[in-house]
């Protein structure tokens, strides 16, 4: 074993004996738990203790002496650290080691050493890189979607997800790298990474907390922006710089790098984030400044700690025995169930494997001395030949990747142990003893922080301290639903409201002529869409002689529609979720949402444009997110029914996907070609701006606009489903799409409202 690799292997082995296998209870697995839960687009993370425990983690790393300096200094320190760290990782590819291995590449490295470094680095960076930018996903909400700061953050996030294109996010570029390296079996969706035991628990800690904070945006906006600023300053993760040097053409490295601008004409992501931070500080002062610094310092400290541990792991991986020890540890639990009759030096292999879970060294030693292994000659060793062959008792027990690890280890074993080998082995034991007493830098990186997110995961499992307040009616519900976060009581109320609204929408549907056909055809909805557009145009012409409504009626309609229009796009808020926003179905829904809010430009923001029209009419409304807005006496109660449905259903993009797609299609098609044109005539007749209806009549068009995208999203979903009866089949899902379509304007008769009431009552009894 080579000098630095021996020390690193010994150090990491000691850590494993102390902390337990990756991802198992001894190692906590808490980061995996938090990561898995927070990656859910419908996640509801509790307030109270959970928020307190996250703050404890954030402030666990005290700011250095220069921590109170200007942000520019913090950014410079992060960039300087990243530059030096990238050099350290690049050096691993070209570092020369001692000679003497049976098969070596230039520089004395064992065969396949570079591939081992790349594989380990790429897997370790996956939890963060697959979700690059995801921590910004909930910073926009129905109640703040007209705020310039939020629009600026949303512009930064839209670039991260590749707005308007499927599989165009930074995470998608990283997924493609994993696929090219054949490491993607547990990578899509990203939550499946938590089951990949090749990735250490430590690799999940930073992204897990970032994702957790993203689900509590009102509690952690400053910390999220501070952490984002740090990550933009660092840029491409140092370990990935090594991978890029080894595989310059295997990935879209510019997209993977969070500091690289995706629009060549615009500001860099770091500049965008810094501008957002400055606006936040101008709005909220020192309290926000402290939060930004806390997020920045925590992110940099977490990056350094993780990078140090990963570097030590890669140094140790220069010894094939390290990979072999990891493999045996990961497979020992299942293997210990078998092999009770097979003896190695008087002890059953099952016992050796059971002991291997905490210390694989003795098993490796006994295997190297056994008849299963021919040191230095894997081609002659039964462990990787007859035993795993088609007729062998261990056929397909090891994956092709596992067999590479086994062969590398066997080939690295000296055919005849020398005196120097014995001396090296004794030195390794000594290093093991020193490492076990926490004497090495890599060990110190985790000393005293055995499971840093244990308390966070515990608070997550415990849930909310109380269910919270149930809305007393539509007005209170409207106000509470302005934010992304919720309580168990609000979540239950929202689910019941959606169920009741959909029951009302479903009532009598089979006895009514529905615009959508009874069955979905393989030709898709584009032909139907064109026919509907033609009908809208014909109706507009037929009604040309119908008198326009009075000025009072126009103003009243504009006012009563305000609770709906000022939350434009809120039925799609769930598709800001990172993996939804770049999915085959969700990418166009995110782009629609992004358009409704003006693509980051206040002068194009639909709620702001609508407020301008209201002001022309002499109507000054309170801020949309305020309780005063929901209580405003000028709104009739029924004017809040549909907006509250939008706010509720938008929180459940998975649960109600077919219904949301149907609603989206109805909404985007509703005014194109007819209603918007007639509304324009009325507004113009009384001297009001027509900009709001003009912009909708163009961006919602049936060729390249929102209504076309809405139809395509439905077709994408239906085309992927089996044409079989029953739940989940194409007919069942299509019926749900039709109900969603009708939910924009459900029947209002007594029977429909009774159906809604029965559905809500049924939900409460469950």
PyMOL commands that set and color helices and strands:
alter all, ss='L'
color gray80, all
select helices_A, chain A and resi 3-19+25-27+30-38+49-58+65-68+71-94+113-129+134-136+148-161+170-180+190-195+202-214+217-234+238-246+253-256+269-284+286-316+320-335+349-356+361-369+378-380+382-384+386-388+400-412+419-436+441-446+454-462+474-480+488-506+509-511+526-542+551-560+562-565+570-576+578-581+586-596+602-604+606-616+627-631+637-649+657-669+675-685+691-699+706-719+730-745+750-765
alter helices_A, ss='H'
color red, helices_A
select strands_A, chain A and resi 343-344+347-348
alter strands_A, ss='S'
color yellow, strands_A
deselect
rebuild
show_as cartoon
